[in-house]
Amino acid sequence: MFKYKSSKNTGVKSWVYQRITGIILVVFAIGHYILMHFHPDNGKTYEAVFARMQYPWYRLIDLVFVTFALYHGLNGIWGIFRDYNLKKWAKITIITILIVLGLAFLSWAYHIVLSIPYAK
């Protein structure tokens, strides 16, 4: 029989955030393409990346990019699991694993970007 779910249990916020981060990621991906592939003289060497990372805006862009990409990807994986009628313990286990992995990779990415030294 059909069971009514109140609006807080439908996943509509997750759905909306998935679309918003998707749009933002398209903009970032276009910017990434233009920066890294349309201008081959920018280079992908350590020196070129180091030179770009001397500007705080590039660091901020990278941090926002990785944050939205991780949210978007992990939320998408959770959306796949939500389609199945899982037991409560399985849902809690999966969401816990996704959150722990997400926070681990996010902290790793922040550490890498923020540990690049500024040239003197």
N, C-alpha and C positions, 0 to 999 in steps of 0.2 A: 504494500500500500504506500501511497505517496506520503512522505513526511515533510511538513513545512519547515524550512530553515529560515531563521530570521536573517536579516541582511548582514549581520556581523559574522555569520557562519558561511556565507556563500563564496567568499574568496574574491569579491569584486575589487577590493583595494589592491590585492595582489595582481589582479588582471590589469587594472589601470596603471599601476607602477611598472608592470612589464611593458606596456605600450609606451609609456613615457621614456623609460630607459632605452627602449628600442629606438625611438626617434633620436634621442641624444647620441646613442652609439652610431647611428647612421651619419650624423653630422661629424662626430669625431673620426669615423672611418674615412670619410671623404677628406677631412683635413690631414689625416695620416697619409693617405694616398698621395695627396698633393705634395706634402712635405718630403716623404721618403722615396716616392717612385716617379713623380713628375719632374722633380729636380734631382737628377742623379748626381750632380756636383755636391749635394748636401752630404752624401756619404753615410755609411753605416759603420764606420770605424770607431774605435774607442775615442780617438781624438775628436771626431765630429760629434759624438754623443756628449763627450765631456764639455765641448764648447757650447752646445745647446743647453746643457744643464746649468750653465752659469747664470742663466736667466730664470728668476723664480717663477715666471709664468709657464715655462715649459715643465717645470716640476709640478706645478699645480694642475696643469692639463693632464700630465701623466697620472697623477694621483686620482683625479676625478674620473679619468678614462678607466683605470683599473677597478675603481670602486663600483662604477656603474656596470662594467662588464661582468664582474663577479656576481653582483646582485642579480643581473639579468640572467646569467647562466644558471646559477643555483636556484633561482626562483622558477626558471623553466623546468629544471629537473624535478623540483618539488611539485610543479604542476602536472607533470607526467604521473608521479606517484599518487597524486590526489585523485586521478581518474579511476584508480583501483579501490575496491572496497577492502581496505587494510584494517587489521585489528589495531586497537589503540596502542598497544606496545610497539607494533611495527611502525606506526606513524611517528611516535615519540622517538624511536631509535633513528629513523631516517632523518627526521628534521634535526635531531641532535648532531648526527654525523655531518649533515650539510652545513650547519651553523659552525661547528668546530673547524671543518675544512675551510669554510669561507673566511673565518677570522684568522686562521693560520696563514692562508695565502695572502690575505689583505695585509696582515702585519709584516709578512715577508716582503711584499711589494713596497710598502711604505719604508721599511728599513733600507731596502736597496736604493730607492730614489732619494731618500733623505740622507743617506750616508755618502753620497757623491760629494767630494769636497769642492769648495769654491776656490778658484785660482786666486792667488794673492797678487 
